Amino acid sequence: MIQITPHMRVFVAVDPADFRCWIPGLEAICRQIFHEDPTSGAVFAFRNRSATSLKLFFWDGEAYWCCQRKLATGRLKWWPKGDGVPLTTVDAQELVVMIWNGDPRGVFSEPWKRLKPLGPDEAKRSQHTKRDKSPHRRRSDGASGTDQPVVPG
C-alpha cells in the first residue's frame, strides 16, 4: 500500500507526458526538465495527453515506484496550469482528490493545526472530569469505585 502523507512534497507536471516512457524516461524528465532529484522522496504526478490517465512516480528509499490510474470513462476534471513553468506543487490532500478525479480547488482545513494550550482552570476541570469517569478509581475508604463488592482473594 502506498501512503500519501501531509508532509510529502508533491510535484505536478503541468504539461502532458509521453506515457510510453517508463521509469528511465520519467527519471530523466525529473532531472533534466524539472531540475529535481527523483530520489529526494518527493512524489511526481504526470498526466497523459488525452487527460484520461495519471501516473505517480517516486522513490521509496530503495527503488522507484511508478503507479498509473486509467479512467474507465471521461477525462480528468482538473489539472493545474503552469503559466510557463513545467512543474507546480500541490498539497498531499489535493493530490488525493486529483487521483480520485475531483477538483481540489475546494475549501480544505489547514493540514497542520497548532493546538491551543489549556489555561490553568481548564486543565484542572479536564483532569477532574477524567478522574470521575474512571470506573476503577479507588475511594478514600479503600473500596473500589465500582458497584461490585470487593471479594478478598
C-alpha positions in Angstrom: 0.0 0.0 0.0 1.2 3.5 -0.8 0.5 6.3 1.6 0.5 9.9 0.7 1.1 11.8 3.9 0.7 15.6 4.6 4.5 16.1 5.0 5.3 14.8 1.4 6.4 17.2 -1.2 4.2 16.7 -4.3 5.2 18.0 -7.8 2.7 18.0 -10.7 3.9 18.2 -14.3 1.8 20.9 -15.9 2.3 19.6 -19.5 1.3 16.1 -20.5 3.9 13.4 -20.5 4.5 10.6 -23.0 3.2 7.6 -21.2 5.2 5.2 -23.5 8.2 6.1 -21.4 8.6 4.2 -18.2 10.8 4.6 -15.2 14.0 5.7 -17.0 12.1 8.3 -19.1 10.3 9.7 -16.0 13.5 9.9 -14.1 15.1 11.8 -17.0 12.1 14.2 -17.1 12.5 14.9 -13.3 16.3 15.5 -13.6 16.6 17.3 -16.9 13.4 19.3 -17.3 12.2 19.8 -13.7 15.8 20.0 -12.3 14.6 18.0 -9.3 16.1 14.9 -7.8 13.7 12.0 -8.2 15.3 10.2 -5.2 14.5 13.0 -2.8 11.3 11.3 -1.6 9.0 13.7 -3.4 6.0 12.4 -5.4 5.8 13.4 -9.1 2.4 13.3 -10.8 2.0 13.2 -14.6 -1.0 13.0 -16.9 -1.2 11.8 -20.5 -2.1 14.0 -23.5 -5.8 12.9 -23.6 -6.2 13.5 -19.8 -7.6 10.0 -19.3 -4.8 8.7 -17.1 -2.3 9.8 -14.5 1.0 8.4 -13.2 2.7 8.8 -9.8 6.4 8.4 -9.8 8.5 8.4 -6.6 11.5 6.8 -4.8 10.8 4.8 -1.6 14.5 4.8 -0.5 15.3 1.5 -2.2 13.5 1.5 -5.5 11.3 3.6 -7.9 7.6 3.2 -7.9 5.5 4.1 -11.0 1.8 3.8 -10.5 -0.8 4.5 -13.2 -4.5 5.2 -12.8 -6.6 5.0 -16.0 -10.1 6.3 -16.0 -12.7 3.9 -17.4 -14.7 6.8 -18.8 -14.3 10.5 -19.2 -11.3 12.8 -18.6 -9.5 14.2 -15.6 -11.8 17.0 -14.2 -8.9 19.3 -13.1 -5.2 19.7 -13.7 -3.1 22.7 -12.7 -2.0 25.3 -15.2 1.6 26.3 -15.1 1.8 29.8 -16.6 5.0 28.9 -18.5 6.6 26.7 -15.8 6.8 22.9 -16.3 6.2 22.0 -12.7 3.9 23.1 -9.9 3.3 21.9 -6.4 0.2 20.8 -4.6 -0.6 19.6 -1.1 -0.9 15.8 -0.4 -4.6 16.2 0.2 -5.0 17.9 -3.1 -3.2 15.1 -4.9 -5.5 12.5 -3.3 -8.5 14.5 -4.7 -6.9 14.6 -8.1 -6.3 10.8 -8.1 -10.0 10.3 -7.5 -10.8 12.6 -10.3 -12.0 15.5 -8.2 -11.4 19.2 -8.3 -9.0 20.1 -5.3 -9.8 23.8 -5.5 -12.4 23.3 -2.8 -12.0 24.5 0.7 -9.7 22.4 2.9 -8.8 22.9 6.5 -5.2 23.5 7.3 -3.1 20.3 7.1 -1.4 21.2 10.4 -3.1 22.9 13.3 -1.5 24.2 16.4 -3.4 23.1 19.5 -4.4 25.9 21.9 -2.9 25.2 25.3 -5.3 24.9 28.1 -5.4 27.6 30.8 -4.9 26.6 34.4 -8.7 26.5 35.2 -9.5 24.4 32.1 -6.6 22.0 32.8 -8.0 21.4 36.4 -11.5 20.8 35.1 -10.2 18.4 32.4 -8.3 16.3 35.0 -11.2 16.3 37.5 -13.6 15.1 34.8 -11.3 12.3 33.7 -10.8 11.1 37.3 -14.6 11.0 38.0 -15.3 8.9 34.9 -12.9 6.1 35.7 -14.9 3.0 36.9 -11.9 1.6 38.7 -11.0 4.6 40.8 -10.3 3.8 44.5 -12.4 5.6 47.0 -10.8 7.2 50.1 -12.2 4.3 52.3 -10.3 1.7 50.2 -13.3 0.2 48.4 -13.4 0.1 44.6 -15.2 2.8 42.6 -17.5 0.2 41.0 -20.8 -1.0 42.3 -19.5 -4.6 42.7 -18.3 -5.7 46.1 -14.6 -6.4 46.5 -14.1 -10.0 47.4 -10.9 -10.7 49.2 -8.7 -13.3 47.4 
